[in-house]
Amino acid sequence: MSSHKLTPEVYDGVSTEDVPSAAFGWSRTSRKGVQIAGWISVFVLLMYNFGNHRGHVETVFLAVFTVVITLGLLIHLFQPKMPQVRTLTARNKPAGHQEPEWAYEQKTLGNVYAELSDAELRALNIDPARVAHLRNQDGAVASSTAKHALH
């Protein structure tokens, strides 16, 4: 029995699940290719200044486009490369990390929710009177009144 489910493949760090044409190499433009094409464009724009035009309107537009493309190329050249960029996502947790069950913690005033003041509980649409019995168990009332006194 054959399966008709497509299995994702990864080409140059791009999954075919995200970009179906990743196998053809169309999903990524090389940095070197962008720089080469950009500097050729700057050279061509500078060469357009030498011609038979008498007014300076063309010269102004050519100069502005040349400066904008040059600035873009310099920013592109000196920006960090992908291995240097670090982002924080849900996927890069340390090995063995167990995410708390936040809904349970919120309902039972566990973890970070135990230290919330009455105003902070109301901001989360939690009636402090409804969870007062949970706060008395851990002595959280004393910590919340001390926290309230500091503010």
N, CA, C and O atoms as a GROMACS GRO file, in nm:
protein
  604
    1MET      N    1   0.085  -0.117   0.000
    1MET     CA    2   0.000   0.000   0.000
    1MET      C    3   0.089   0.124   0.000
    1MET      O    4   0.178   0.134   0.084
    2SER      N    5   0.068   0.214  -0.090
    2SER     CA    6   0.153   0.334  -0.100
    2SER      C    7   0.084   0.452  -0.034
    2SER      O    8  -0.039   0.462  -0.029
    3SER      N    9   0.166   0.539   0.015
    3SER     CA   10   0.115   0.659   0.082
    3SER      C   11   0.127   0.777  -0.014
    3SER      O   12   0.230   0.795  -0.080
    4HIS      N   13   0.024   0.855  -0.021
    4HIS     CA   14   0.026   0.973  -0.108
    4HIS      C   15   0.064   1.099  -0.032
    4HIS      O   16   0.058   1.209  -0.087
    5LYS      N   17   0.102   1.084   0.093
    5LYS     CA   18   0.141   1.199   0.173
    5LYS      C   19   0.283   1.241   0.135
    5LYS      O   20   0.374   1.158   0.131
    6LEU      N   21   0.300   1.369   0.107
    6LEU     CA   22   0.432   1.421   0.071
    6LEU      C   23   0.518   1.434   0.195
    6LEU      O   24   0.472   1.482   0.299
    7THR      N   25   0.641   1.390   0.185
    7THR     CA   26   0.735   1.408   0.296
    7THR      C   27   0.822   1.528   0.264
    7THR      O   28   0.876   1.538   0.154
    8PRO      N   29   0.835   1.620   0.360
    8PRO     CA   30   0.914   1.740   0.333
    8PRO      C   31   1.063   1.707   0.322
    8PRO      O   32   1.115   1.621   0.393
    9GLU      N   33   1.130   1.775   0.231
    9GLU     CA   34   1.273   1.763   0.213
    9GLU      C   35   1.335   1.901   0.236
    9GLU      O   36   1.269   2.003   0.217
   10VAL      N   37   1.461   1.903   0.276
   10VAL     CA   38   1.529   2.029   0.306
   10VAL      C   39   1.644   2.049   0.207
   10VAL      O   40   1.730   1.962   0.192
   11TYR      N   41   1.643   2.164   0.140
   11TYR     CA   42   1.748   2.202   0.046
   11TYR      C   43   1.805   2.337   0.089
   11TYR      O   44   1.732   2.436   0.096
   12ASP      N   45   1.934   2.340   0.119
   12ASP     CA   46   2.002   2.463   0.162
   12ASP      C   47   1.930   2.530   0.279
   12ASP      O   48   1.921   2.652   0.284
   13GLY      N   49   1.881   2.451   0.371
   13GLY     CA   50   1.816   2.505   0.490
   13GLY      C   51   1.672   2.550   0.468
   13GLY      O   52   1.613   2.608   0.559
   14VAL      N   53   1.614   2.524   0.351
   14VAL     CA   54   1.477   2.562   0.321
   14VAL      C   55   1.396   2.436   0.297
   14VAL      O   56   1.432   2.354   0.212
   15SER      N   57   1.288   2.420   0.371
   15SER     CA   58   1.204   2.301   0.360
   15SER      C   59   1.108   2.314   0.243
   15SER      O   60   1.058   2.423   0.214
   16THR      N   61   1.082   2.202   0.176
   16THR     CA   62   0.983   2.202   0.068
   16THR      C   63   0.842   2.217   0.124
   16THR      O   64   0.748   2.244   0.048
   17GLU      N   65   0.826   2.200   0.254
   17GLU     CA   66   0.697   2.224   0.315
   17GLU      C   67   0.666   2.374   0.319
   17GLU      O   68   0.551   2.416   0.304
   18ASP      N   69   0.770   2.455   0.338
   18ASP     CA   70   0.755   2.600   0.338
   18ASP      C   71   0.757   2.658   0.197
   18ASP      O   72   0.673   2.741   0.163
   19VAL      N   73   0.852   2.613   0.116
   19VAL     CA   74   0.868   2.662  -0.021
   19VAL      C   75   0.873   2.540  -0.113
   19VAL      O   76   0.975   2.471  -0.118
   20PRO      N   77   0.764   2.512  -0.184
   20PRO     CA   78   0.763   2.391  -0.267
   20PRO      C   79   0.872   2.386  -0.373
   20PRO      O   80   0.913   2.277  -0.413
   21SER      N   81   0.921   2.499  -0.420
   21SER     CA   82   1.024   2.501  -0.524
   21SER      C   83   1.165   2.509  -0.466
   21SER      O   84   1.257   2.548  -0.538
   22ALA      N   85   1.184   2.473  -0.340
   22ALA     CA   86   1.316   2.483  -0.278
   22ALA      C   87   1.418   2.394  -0.348
   22ALA      O   88   1.537   2.427  -0.350
   23ALA      N   89   1.375   2.282  -0.405
   23ALA     CA   90   1.467   2.191  -0.473
   23ALA      C   91   1.531   2.256  -0.595
   23ALA      O   92   1.641   2.218  -0.634
   24PHE      N   93   1.463   2.354  -0.657
   24PHE     CA   94   1.516   2.419  -0.775
   24PHE      C   95   1.615   2.530  -0.740
   24PHE      O   96   1.682   2.582  -0.829
   25GLY      N   97   1.624   2.567  -0.613
   25GLY     CA   98   1.718   2.671  -0.572
   25GLY      C   99   1.666   2.812  -0.589
   25GLY      O  100   1.743   2.907  -0.581
   26TRP      N  101   1.537   2.827  -0.613
   26TRP     CA  102   1.480   2.960  -0.635
   26TRP      C  103   1.442   3.030  -0.506
   26TRP      O  104   1.400   3.146  -0.509
   27SER      N  105   1.455   2.964  -0.395
   27SER     CA  106   1.407   3.023  -0.271
   27SER      C  107   1.511   3.110  -0.203
   27SER      O  108   1.481   3.174  -0.102
   28ARG      N  109   1.630   3.116  -0.254
   28ARG     CA  110   1.733   3.196  -0.190
   28ARG      C  111   1.814   3.269  -0.296
   28ARG      O  112   1.854   3.210  -0.396
   29THR      N  113   1.839   3.397  -0.274
   29THR     CA  114   1.925   3.475  -0.361
   29THR      C  115   2.059   3.490  -0.290
   29THR      O  116   2.064   3.528  -0.173
   30SER      N  117   2.165   3.461  -0.359
   30SER     CA  118   2.296   3.467  -0.294
   30SER      C  119   2.334   3.614  -0.267
   30SER      O  120   2.302   3.703  -0.345
   31ARG      N  121   2.402   3.635  -0.157
   31ARG     CA  122   2.447   3.769  -0.120
   31ARG      C  123   2.548   3.822  -0.223
   31ARG      O  124   2.547   3.940  -0.257
   32LYS      N  125   2.632   3.733  -0.271
   32LYS     CA  126   2.734   3.773  -0.368
   32LYS      C  127   2.667   3.818  -0.499
   32LYS      O  128   2.709   3.917  -0.560
   33GLY      N  129   2.564   3.746  -0.541
   33GLY     CA  130   2.494   3.783  -0.663
   33GLY      C  131   2.424   3.918  -0.652
   33GLY      O  132   2.423   3.995  -0.748
   34VAL      N  133   2.368   3.947  -0.535
   34VAL     CA  134   2.304   4.077  -0.513
   34VAL      C  135   2.408   4.188  -0.520
   34VAL      O  136   2.384   4.293  -0.580
   35GLN      N  137   2.522   4.167  -0.458
   35GLN     CA  138   2.628   4.269  -0.460
   35GLN      C  139   2.679   4.293  -0.602
   35GLN      O  140   2.698   4.408  -0.643
   36ILE      N  141   2.702   4.187  -0.676
   36ILE     CA  142   2.753   4.202  -0.814
   36ILE      C  143   2.652   4.277  -0.900
   36ILE      O  144   2.688   4.372  -0.970
   37ALA      N  145   2.526   4.234  -0.896
   37ALA     CA  146   2.423   4.300  -0.977
   37ALA      C  147   2.404   4.446  -0.934
   37ALA      O  148   2.383   4.534  -1.018
   38GLY      N  149   2.410   4.472  -0.804
   38GLY     CA  150   2.393   4.608  -0.755
   38GLY      C  151   2.504   4.702  -0.797
   38GLY      O  152   2.477   4.815  -0.839
   39TRP      N  153   2.630   4.656  -0.787
   39TRP     CA  154   2.741   4.743  -0.825
   39TRP      C  155   2.746   4.764  -0.977
   39TRP      O  156   2.790   4.870  -1.023
   40ILE      N  157   2.703   4.665  -1.054
   40ILE     CA  158   2.692   4.685  -1.198
   40ILE      C  159   2.587   4.791  -1.228
   40ILE      O  160   2.605   4.875  -1.316
   41SER      N  161   2.475   4.786  -1.154
   41SER     CA  162   2.370   4.887  -1.173
   41SER      C  163   2.420   5.027  -1.139
   41SER      O  164   2.388   5.123  -1.208
   42VAL      N  165   2.497   5.038  -1.032
   42VAL     CA  166   2.553   5.168  -0.994
   42VAL      C  167   2.646   5.218  -1.104
   42VAL      O  168   2.642   5.336  -1.140
   43PHE      N  169   2.730   5.130  -1.158
   43PHE     CA  170   2.821   5.168  -1.265
   43PHE      C  171   2.743   5.216  -1.389
   43PHE      O  172   2.779   5.316  -1.449
   44VAL      N  173   2.637   5.144  -1.425
   44VAL     CA  174   2.557   5.182  -1.542
   44VAL      C  175   2.491   5.317  -1.519
   44VAL      O  176   2.488   5.401  -1.609
   45LEU      N  177   2.437   5.339  -1.400
   45LEU     CA  178   2.375   5.469  -1.371
   45LEU      C  179   2.476   5.583  -1.378
   45LEU      O  180   2.443   5.691  -1.426
   46LEU      N  181   2.597   5.559  -1.332
   46LEU     CA  182   2.700   5.663  -1.342
   46LEU      C  183   2.739   5.688  -1.488
   46LEU      O  184   2.767   5.802  -1.526
   47MET      N  185   2.741   5.584  -1.570
   47MET     CA  186   2.776   5.600  -1.711
   47MET      C  187   2.667   5.675  -1.788
   47MET      O  188   2.696   5.740  -1.888
   48TYR      N  189   2.542   5.668  -1.741
   48TYR     CA  190   2.434   5.742  -1.807
   48TYR      C  191   2.455   5.894  -1.796
   48TYR      O  192   2.396   5.969  -1.874
   49ASN      N  193   2.536   5.938  -1.703
   49ASN     CA  194   2.561   6.081  -1.690
   49ASN      C  195   2.638   6.137  -1.810
   49ASN      O  196   2.629   6.256  -1.840
   50PHE      N  197   2.713   6.051  -1.878
   50PHE     CA  198   2.789   6.095  -1.995
   50PHE      C  199   2.704   6.067  -2.119
   50PHE      O  200   2.696   5.953  -2.165
   51GLY      N  201   2.644   6.170  -2.170
   51GLY     CA  202   2.558   6.150  -2.286
   51GLY      C  203   2.526   6.283  -2.350
   51GLY      O  204   2.597   6.382  -2.330
   52ASN      N  205   2.420   6.285  -2.426
   52ASN     CA  206   2.386   6.405  -2.501
   52ASN      C  207   2.272   6.484  -2.436
   52ASN      O  208   2.212   6.567  -2.504
   53HIS      N  209   2.242   6.462  -2.310
   53HIS     CA  210   2.135   6.540  -2.247
   53HIS      C  211   2.188   6.676  -2.203
   53HIS      O  212   2.300   6.688  -2.153
   54ARG      N  213   2.105   6.778  -2.223
   54ARG     CA  214   2.149   6.915  -2.192
   54ARG      C  215   2.099   6.961  -2.055
   54ARG      O  216   2.167   7.038  -1.987
   55GLY      N  217   1.982   6.917  -2.015
   55GLY     CA  218   1.929   6.958  -1.885
   55GLY      C  219   1.989   6.875  -1.772
   55GLY      O  220   2.055   6.774  -1.795
   56HIS      N  221   1.964   6.922  -1.651
   56HIS     CA  222   2.021   6.852  -1.536
   56HIS      C  223   1.916   6.774  -1.458
   56HIS      O  224   1.946   6.720  -1.351
   57VAL      N  225   1.793   6.767  -1.509
   57VAL     CA  226   1.691   6.688  -1.442
   57VAL      C  227   1.731   6.541  -1.441
   57VAL      O  228   1.718   6.472  -1.339
   58GLU      N  229   1.780   6.492  -1.555
   58GLU     CA  230   1.824   6.353  -1.563
   58GLU      C  231   1.941   6.328  -1.469
   58GLU      O  232   1.948   6.223  -1.405
   59THR      N  233   2.032   6.423  -1.462
   59THR     CA  234   2.149   6.409  -1.376
   59THR      C  235   2.109   6.397  -1.230
   59THR      O  236   2.166   6.317  -1.156
   60VAL      N  237   2.011   6.478  -1.188
   60VAL     CA  238   1.964   6.473  -1.049
   60VAL      C  239   1.902   6.337  -1.020
   60VAL      O  240   1.934   6.275  -0.919
   61PHE      N  241   1.815   6.289  -1.107
   61PHE     CA  242   1.752   6.159  -1.085
   61PHE      C  243   1.855   6.046  -1.085
   61PHE      O  244   1.848   5.957  -1.001
   62LEU      N  245   1.950   6.050  -1.179
   62LEU     CA  246   2.054   5.948  -1.182
   62LEU      C  247   2.137   5.949  -1.054
   62LEU      O  248   2.171   5.843  -1.001
   63ALA      N  249   2.170   6.067  -1.005
   63ALA     CA  250   2.250   6.078  -0.883
   63ALA      C  251   2.173   6.025  -0.762
   63ALA      O  252   2.228   5.953  -0.679
   64VAL      N  253   2.043   6.060  -0.753
   64VAL     CA  254   1.962   6.013  -0.639
   64VAL      C  255   1.950   5.861  -0.643
   64VAL      O  256   1.969   5.796  -0.540
   65PHE      N  257   1.920   5.803  -0.758
   65PHE     CA  258   1.908   5.657  -0.768
   65PHE      C  259   2.041   5.588  -0.738
   65PHE      O  260   2.044   5.484  -0.673
   66THR      N  261   2.150   5.648  -0.784
   66THR     CA  262   2.282   5.590  -0.758
   66THR      C  263   2.313   5.591  -0.608
   66THR      O  264   2.363   5.492  -0.555
   67VAL      N  265   2.284   5.701  -0.541
   67VAL     CA  266   2.310   5.710  -0.397
   67VAL      C  267   2.222   5.612  -0.320
   67VAL      O  268   2.270   5.546  -0.227
   68VAL      N  269   2.095   5.600  -0.356
   68VAL     CA  270   2.004   5.508  -0.286
   68VAL      C  271   2.050   5.363  -0.303
   68VAL      O  272   2.052   5.287  -0.206
   69ILE      N  273   2.084   5.326  -0.424
   69ILE     CA  274   2.131   5.189  -0.448
   69ILE      C  275   2.263   5.163  -0.377
   69ILE      O  276   2.283   5.055  -0.322
   70THR      N  277   2.354   5.261  -0.378
   70THR     CA  278   2.482   5.245  -0.309
   70THR      C  279   2.462   5.228  -0.159
   70THR      O  280   2.525   5.141  -0.099
   71LEU      N  281   2.375   5.309  -0.099
   71LEU     CA  282   2.348   5.293   0.045
   71LEU      C  283   2.288   5.156   0.074
   71LEU      O  284   2.327   5.091   0.172
   72GLY      N  285   2.196   5.112  -0.008
   72GLY     CA  286   2.137   4.980   0.011
   72GLY      C  287   2.240   4.869   0.000
   72GLY      O  288   2.237   4.773   0.078
   73LEU      N  289   2.331   4.882  -0.095
   73LEU     CA  290   2.436   4.780  -0.111
   73LEU      C  291   2.532   4.779   0.007
   73LEU      O  292   2.574   4.673   0.052
   74LEU      N  293   2.566   4.897   0.059
   74LEU     CA  294   2.656   4.903   0.175
   74LEU      C  295   2.590   4.844   0.300
   74LEU      O  296   2.653   4.773   0.377
   75ILE      N  297   2.462   4.875   0.318
   75ILE     CA  298   2.390   4.816   0.433
   75ILE      C  299   2.383   4.665   0.417
   75ILE      O  300   2.404   4.591   0.513
   76HIS      N  301   2.355   4.619   0.296
   76HIS     CA  302   2.348   4.476   0.269
   76HIS      C  303   2.484   4.410   0.289
   76HIS      O  304   2.492   4.296   0.336
   77LEU      N  305   2.590   4.480   0.254
   77LEU     CA  306   2.725   4.424   0.265
   77LEU      C  307   2.768   4.407   0.411
   77LEU      O  308   2.831   4.307   0.446
   78PHE      N  309   2.733   4.504   0.496
   78PHE     CA  310   2.782   4.502   0.633
   78PHE      C  311   2.683   4.448   0.735
   78PHE      O  312   2.713   4.447   0.854
   79GLN      N  313   2.567   4.404   0.692
   79GLN     CA  314   2.473   4.345   0.788
   79GLN      C  315   2.523   4.207   0.827
   79GLN      O  316   2.596   4.144   0.751
   80PRO      N  317   2.484   4.159   0.946
   80PRO     CA  318   2.534   4.028   0.990
   80PRO      C  319   2.485   3.916   0.897
   80PRO      O  320   2.373   3.920   0.846
   81LYS      N  321   2.571   3.819   0.877
   81LYS     CA  322   2.533   3.704   0.796
   81LYS      C  323   2.441   3.615   0.879
   81LYS      O  324   2.435   3.629   1.002
   82MET      N  325   2.371   3.526   0.815
   82MET     CA  326   2.273   3.444   0.886
   82MET      C  327   2.329   3.362   1.002
   82MET      O  328   2.262   3.355   1.105
   83PRO      N  329   2.447   3.301   0.993
   83PRO     CA  330   2.496   3.228   1.110
   83PRO      C  331   2.526   3.320   1.228
   83PRO      O  332   2.531   3.275   1.343
   84GLN      N  333   2.547   3.451   1.202
   84GLN     CA  334   2.579   3.543   1.310
   84GLN      C  335   2.453   3.594   1.379
   84GLN      O  336   2.461   3.642   1.492
   85VAL      N  337   2.339   3.583   1.314
   85VAL     CA  338   2.216   3.635   1.370
   85VAL      C  339   2.157   3.530   1.463
   85VAL      O  340   2.146   3.413   1.426
   86ARG      N  341   2.122   3.571   1.582
   86ARG     CA  342   2.061   3.480   1.678
   86ARG      C  343   1.923   3.532   1.713
   86ARG      O  344   1.907   3.648   1.750
   87THR      N  345   1.826   3.448   1.701
   87THR     CA  346   1.689   3.486   1.736
   87THR      C  347   1.638   3.395   1.844
   87THR      O  348   1.680   3.279   1.855
   88LEU      N  349   1.549   3.446   1.924
   88LEU     CA  350   1.488   3.367   2.029
   88LEU      C  351   1.352   3.323   1.981
   88LEU      O  352   1.264   3.405   1.956
   89THR      N  353   1.336   3.195   1.969
   89THR     CA  354   1.208   3.140   1.927
   89THR      C  355   1.167   3.032   2.025
   89THR      O  356   1.241   2.999   2.117
   90ALA      N  357   1.052   2.979   2.004
   90ALA     CA  358   1.004   2.871   2.091
   90ALA      C  359   1.081   2.743   2.066
   90ALA      O  360   1.075   2.652   2.148
   91ARG      N  361   1.152   2.734   1.956
   91ARG     CA  362   1.220   2.609   1.922
   91ARG      C  363   1.360   2.598   1.981
   91ARG      O  364   1.412   2.487   1.991
   92ASN      N  365   1.422   2.708   2.021
   92ASN     CA  366   1.559   2.697   2.069
   92ASN      C  367   1.568   2.700   2.221
   92ASN      O  368   1.642   2.778   2.279
   93LYS      N  369   1.491   2.613   2.283
   93LYS     CA  370   1.497   2.595   2.428
   93LYS      C  371   1.612   2.499   2.460
   93LYS      O  372   1.651   2.420   2.374
   94PRO      N  373   1.665   2.504   2.583
   94PRO     CA  374   1.771   2.410   2.618
   94PRO      C  375   1.719   2.266   2.618
   94PRO      O  376   1.599   2.242   2.632
   95ALA      N  377   1.810   2.173   2.602
   95ALA     CA  378   1.772   2.031   2.600
   95ALA      C  379   1.707   1.993   2.733
   95ALA      O  380   1.757   2.028   2.840
   96GLY      N  381   1.597   1.924   2.724
   96GLY     CA  382   1.526   1.879   2.845
   96GLY      C  383   1.434   1.984   2.906
   96GLY      O  384   1.380   1.962   3.014
   97HIS      N  385   1.416   2.096   2.838
   97HIS     CA  386   1.329   2.202   2.891
   97HIS      C  387   1.184   2.156   2.893
   97HIS      O  388   1.133   2.104   2.793
   98GLN      N  389   1.119   2.174   3.005
   98GLN     CA  390   0.978   2.139   3.019
   98GLN      C  391   0.900   2.268   3.038
   98GLN      O  392   0.914   2.334   3.141
   99GLU      N  393   0.818   2.303   2.943
   99GLU     CA  394   0.738   2.425   2.950
   99GLU      C  395   0.627   2.407   3.054
   99GLU      O  396   0.555   2.308   3.051
  100PRO      N  397   0.613   2.504   3.146
  100PRO     CA  398   0.506   2.492   3.244
  100PRO      C  399   0.369   2.498   3.177
  100PRO      O  400   0.353   2.557   3.070
  101GLU      N  401   0.272   2.437   3.239
  101GLU     CA  402   0.136   2.445   3.188
  101GLU      C  403   0.075   2.573   3.245
  101GLU      O  404   0.024   2.575   3.357
  102TRP      N  405   0.081   2.678   3.164
  102TRP     CA  406   0.049   2.812   3.212
  102TRP      C  407  -0.097   2.825   3.252
  102TRP      O  408  -0.127   2.897   3.347
  103ALA      N  409  -0.188   2.759   3.184
  103ALA     CA  410  -0.330   2.769   3.220
  103ALA      C  411  -0.354   2.712   3.359
  103ALA      O  412  -0.428   2.770   3.438
  104TYR      N  413  -0.291   2.598   3.389
  104TYR     CA  414  -0.304   2.537   3.522
  104TYR      C  415  -0.240   2.626   3.628
  104TYR      O  416  -0.297   2.646   3.735
  105GLU      N  417  -0.122   2.679   3.597
  105GLU     CA  418  -0.052   2.766   3.692
  105GLU      C  419  -0.136   2.890   3.722
  105GLU      O  420  -0.140   2.936   3.837
  106GLN      N  421  -0.202   2.945   3.622
  106GLN     CA  422  -0.283   3.064   3.642
  106GLN      C  423  -0.405   3.033   3.729
  106GLN      O  424  -0.440   3.112   3.817
  107LYS      N  425  -0.469   2.919   3.706
  107LYS     CA  426  -0.589   2.885   3.782
  107LYS      C  427  -0.559   2.848   3.926
  107LYS      O  428  -0.642   2.868   4.014
  108THR      N  429  -0.440   2.793   3.951
  108THR     CA  430  -0.405   2.751   4.087
  108THR      C  431  -0.310   2.848   4.155
  108THR      O  432  -0.262   2.820   4.265
  109LEU      N  433  -0.282   2.959   4.092
  109LEU     CA  434  -0.187   3.060   4.143
  109LEU      C  435  -0.052   2.997   4.176
  109LEU      O  436   0.004   3.021   4.283
  110GLY      N  437  -0.003   2.919   4.087
  110GLY     CA  438   0.128   2.859   4.105
  110GLY      C  439   0.231   2.938   4.029
  110GLY      O  440   0.200   3.029   3.952
  111ASN      N  441   0.358   2.901   4.054
  111ASN     CA  442   0.470   2.960   3.980
  111ASN      C  443   0.471   3.112   3.994
  111ASN      O  444   0.467   3.161   4.106
  112VAL      N  445   0.477   3.188   3.887
  112VAL     CA  446   0.487   3.333   3.894
  112VAL      C  447   0.355   3.399   3.932
  112VAL      O  448   0.354   3.514   3.975
  113TYR      N  449   0.245   3.328   3.917
  113TYR     CA  450   0.114   3.385   3.949
  113TYR      C  451   0.093   3.399   4.099
  113TYR      O  452   0.005   3.473   4.142
  114ALA      N  453   0.172   3.328   4.181
  114ALA     CA  454   0.156   3.334   4.326
  114ALA      C  455   0.197   3.470   4.381
  114ALA      O  456   0.153   3.509   4.489
  115GLU      N  457   0.279   3.543   4.310
  115GLU     CA  458   0.332   3.670   4.359
  115GLU      C  459   0.256   3.791   4.307
  115GLU      O  460   0.298   3.904   4.331
  116LEU      N  461   0.146   3.771   4.236
  116LEU     CA  462   0.073   3.884   4.180
  116LEU      C  463  -0.010   3.955   4.285
  116LEU      O  464  -0.064   3.892   4.376
  117SER      N  465  -0.020   4.086   4.272
  117SER     CA  466  -0.103   4.164   4.363
  117SER      C  467  -0.248   4.153   4.319
  117SER      O  468  -0.278   4.097   4.214
  118ASP      N  469  -0.339   4.208   4.401
  118ASP     CA  470  -0.481   4.204   4.366
  118ASP      C  471  -0.508   4.277   4.236
  118ASP      O  472  -0.588   4.231   4.154
  119ALA      N  473  -0.443   4.392   4.215
  119ALA     CA  474  -0.464   4.468   4.093
  119ALA      C  475  -0.415   4.390   3.970
  119ALA      O  476  -0.479   4.392   3.865
  120GLU      N  477  -0.303   4.321   3.984
  120GLU     CA  478  -0.251   4.242   3.874
  120GLU      C  479  -0.341   4.122   3.843
  120GLU      O  480  -0.357   4.084   3.727
  121LEU      N  481  -0.399   4.062   3.948
  121LEU     CA  482  -0.494   3.954   3.926
  121LEU      C  483  -0.619   4.004   3.854
  121LEU      O  484  -0.670   3.936   3.765
  122ARG      N  485  -0.667   4.120   3.893
  122ARG     CA  486  -0.785   4.177   3.825
  122ARG      C  487  -0.754   4.208   3.679
  122ARG      O  488  -0.841   4.195   3.593
  123ALA      N  489  -0.631   4.248   3.650
  123ALA     CA  490  -0.592   4.275   3.512
  123ALA      C  491  -0.597   4.148   3.428
  123ALA      O  492  -0.617   4.154   3.307
  124LEU      N  493  -0.580   4.032   3.492
  124LEU     CA  494  -0.590   3.904   3.424
  124LEU      C  495  -0.732   3.847   3.431
  124LEU      O  496  -0.754   3.731   3.398
  125ASN      N  497  -0.827   3.928   3.475
  125ASN     CA  498  -0.967   3.887   3.493
  125ASN      C  499  -0.982   3.773   3.592
  125ASN      O  500  -1.063   3.682   3.574
  126ILE      N  501  -0.903   3.781   3.698
  126ILE     CA  502  -0.912   3.684   3.808
  126ILE      C  503  -0.959   3.761   3.930
  126ILE      O  504  -0.895   3.857   3.972
  127ASP      N  505  -1.070   3.718   3.987
  127ASP     CA  506  -1.123   3.784   4.108
  127ASP      C  507  -1.038   3.740   4.226
  127ASP      O  508  -1.031   3.620   4.255
  128PRO      N  509  -0.973   3.832   4.297
  128PRO     CA  510  -0.887   3.794   4.409
  128PRO      C  511  -0.964   3.720   4.519
  128PRO      O  512  -0.906   3.634   4.586
  129ALA      N  513  -1.092   3.750   4.538
  129ALA     CA  514  -1.170   3.680   4.640
  129ALA      C  515  -1.190   3.533   4.603
  129ALA      O  516  -1.200   3.447   4.690
  130ARG      N  517  -1.197   3.505   4.474
  130ARG     CA  518  -1.219   3.368   4.429
  130ARG      C  519  -1.097   3.280   4.453
  130ARG      O  520  -1.110   3.159   4.471
  131VAL      N  521  -0.977   3.340   4.453
  131VAL     CA  522  -0.855   3.262   4.471
  131VAL      C  523  -0.786   3.292   4.604
  131VAL      O  524  -0.669   3.261   4.622
  132ALA      N  525  -0.859   3.353   4.697
  132ALA     CA  526  -0.800   3.388   4.828
  132ALA      C  527  -0.753   3.264   4.902
  132ALA      O  528  -0.650   3.267   4.969
  133HIS      N  529  -0.828   3.155   4.893
  133HIS     CA  530  -0.789   3.033   4.964
  133HIS      C  531  -0.658   2.976   4.909
  133HIS      O  532  -0.584   2.911   4.983
  134LEU      N  533  -0.628   2.998   4.785
  134LEU     CA  534  -0.501   2.952   4.728
  134LEU      C  535  -0.384   3.039   4.774
  134LEU      O  536  -0.272   2.991   4.790
  135ARG      N  537  -0.411   3.165   4.794
  135ARG     CA  538  -0.306   3.257   4.836
  135ARG      C  539  -0.270   3.235   4.982
  135ARG      O  540  -0.155   3.256   5.019
  136ASN      N  541  -0.364   3.195   5.064
  136ASN     CA  542  -0.338   3.174   5.206
  136ASN      C  543  -0.253   3.050   5.230
  136ASN      O  544  -0.184   3.042   5.331
  137GLN      N  545  -0.255   2.955   5.140
  137GLN     CA  546  -0.180   2.832   5.159
  137GLN      C  547  -0.030   2.856   5.161
  137GLN      O  548   0.041   2.799   5.244
  138ASP      N  549   0.018   2.938   5.073
  138ASP     CA  550   0.162   2.958   5.060
  138ASP      C  551   0.211   3.083   5.132
  138ASP      O  552   0.331   3.113   5.127
  139GLY      N  553   0.125   3.154   5.197
  139GLY     CA  554   0.166   3.279   5.257
  139GLY      C  555   0.185   3.387   5.154
  139GLY      O  556   0.260   3.482   5.177
  140ALA      N  557   0.120   3.373   5.041
  140ALA     CA  558   0.136   3.469   4.933
  140ALA      C  559   0.072   3.602   4.968
  140ALA      O  560   0.106   3.704   4.908
  141VAL      N  561  -0.020   3.603   5.064
  141VAL     CA  562  -0.085   3.728   5.102
  141VAL      C  563   0.019   3.821   5.163
  141VAL      O  564   0.020   3.941   5.136
  142ALA      N  565   0.105   3.765   5.246
  142ALA     CA  566   0.208   3.849   5.309
  142ALA      C  567   0.303   3.906   5.204
  142ALA      O  568   0.343   4.022   5.212
  143SER      N  569   0.339   3.823   5.107
  143SER     CA  570   0.431   3.874   5.005
  143SER      C  571   0.363   3.977   4.916
  143SER      O  572   0.427   4.073   4.872
  144SER      N  573   0.232   3.959   4.889
  144SER     CA  574   0.165   4.055   4.803
  144SER      C  575   0.140   4.187   4.875
  144SER      O  576   0.142   4.293   4.812
  145THR      N  577   0.117   4.181   5.008
  145THR     CA  578   0.100   4.308   5.081
  145THR      C  579   0.235   4.379   5.094
  145THR      O  580   0.241   4.502   5.089
  146ALA      N  581   0.340   4.304   5.110
  146ALA     CA  582   0.474   4.365   5.116
  146ALA      C  583   0.508   4.427   4.980
  146ALA      O  584   0.567   4.534   4.972
  147LYS      N  585   0.470   4.358   4.874
  147LYS     CA  586   0.495   4.410   4.740
  147LYS      C  587   0.411   4.535   4.717
  147LYS      O  588   0.458   4.632   4.656
  148HIS      N  589   0.287   4.534   4.767
  148HIS     CA  590   0.198   4.648   4.751
  148HIS      C  591   0.251   4.768   4.830
  148HIS      O  592   0.234   4.883   4.788
  149ALA      N  593   0.314   4.742   4.944
  149ALA     CA  594   0.368   4.851   5.028
  149ALA      C  595   0.486   4.919   4.959
  149ALA      O  596   0.509   5.038   4.978
  150LEU      N  597   0.560   4.842   4.879
  150LEU     CA  598   0.674   4.900   4.808
  150LEU      C  599   0.630   4.996   4.700
  150LEU      O  600   0.701   5.091   4.669
  151HIS      N  601   0.512   4.973   4.640
  151HIS     CA  602   0.463   5.058   4.531
  151HIS      C  603   0.394   5.172   4.590
  151HIS      O  604   0.344   5.258   4.518
   0.00000   0.00000   0.00000
